[in-house]
């Protein structure tokens, strides 16, 4: 049986295909080199199936997650769950429309063997007016609505605009605000007045609250970073209380957490410190929806669990003929020791927005000017923090944070000094724990550690600001030639200037 999962909405289109044996995944922004790419029609995706070595005639069933208004389709029965018949294509395949938030929840399947009891989804919007959903034992337990309760994702986007943050796409506003708010100071007197919860989250971000607290509009406007820092910090408590309410304070409960808001590493860490068995997929945003749609079809047809080879490095993009061998790794580590910037392109690309060692721009974190060097290359705002990758066995010596952070979804406090390039203004670092399941990248960091006594590399995504992560060899070469990058390691080939 051949099955297809589709995300056909206003941003971040993606396709997942089960060929009868294993799953293949494509995020179309990598194909079109357009960040947050979305199909603006209902037919172009069919021709792109060739990337997955299939065509529409071969597909038995299709499950889609769709924003009807984008395609001028009627919005009817938007409260449906789990799915409805939706034969909008003129092909022989049977088509189902899967609930947006259910698809988020089901997209977590590569990370567990048994579906968690609690599935929490928080984003900007799901279907129509839906802002968050709690699924308990496969049934809707609670829902939050934009017009009644507000949307945490949308509130962050609105606050970013209020703080004059600029972005190529509005989907990136909240992430940039997450970095910027760290430059503010918590006003604890104001924080104590913020008696809001998930049911009233829209009122939490109302700047009028801060004006009333300061007693003067001008005084409030002069300290917007303190306002957003305080509000952002309060959200951590609200989310913890929300998770406690849903699980009846079962801190050992197995919980999957997804949706665009689950990309906020600060809030994630607060939740993780309370709920040890929290599962967040690297594709927690809308780029995971086709995987969830595909999982709906699997369970519907009572098929065995799917295989997604080499997760999370499972983009259907262009990989090199051969990955880096021992000699290439040793040479690259030496370049990094010398303070060279290294574009590192191996295997297939990561699923999700984080560079996890296959599509990375790397630098020696010991160099104090590393942040400025990399920001210049990426044309990136100076206030934004950089991530880091650390060998698993050294984590407790350098960073105080969650140990199971393979997908860079949490932050920790830096313990070790002299790592300013990866330390944010608040003393934290968004980090990735690297073990031998990610062997080539592990070997590179290990070799670098032998040369420097530092088991950490600055690791940011191999892309230009406003563009998606590199997915073609020629794009990586072009980027290298036109930028100030010193070294490009393309598989087992090293390019120098």
Secondary structure, 3 states (H helix, E strand, C coil): CCEEEEEECCCCCEEEEECCCCEEEEEHHHHHCCCCCCCCCCCHHHHHHHHHCCCHHHCCEEEEEECHHHHCCCCCCCCCCCEEECCCCCCCCEEEEECHHHHHHHHHHHHCCCCCCEEEEECCCCCCCEEEEEEECCEEEEEEEHHHHCCHHHHHHHHHHHCCCCCCCHHHHHHHHHHHHHHCCCCHHHHCCCCCCHHHHHHHCCHHHHHHHHCCHHHHHCCHHHHHHHHHHHHHHHHHHHHHHHHCCCCCCCEEEECHHHHCHHHHHHHHHHCCCEECCCCCCHHHHHHHHHHHHHHHCCCCCCCCCCCCCCECCCCCCCCCCHHHHHHHHHHHHCCCCEEEECCCCCCCCCCCCCEEEEECCCCCCHHHHHHHHHCCCCCCCCEEEEEHHHHHHHEECCCCCCCCCCEEEECCCCCCCCCCCCCEEEEEEECHHHHHHHHHHHHHHHHHCCCEEEEEECCCCCCCCCCCHHHHHHHHHHCCCCEEEECCEEEEC
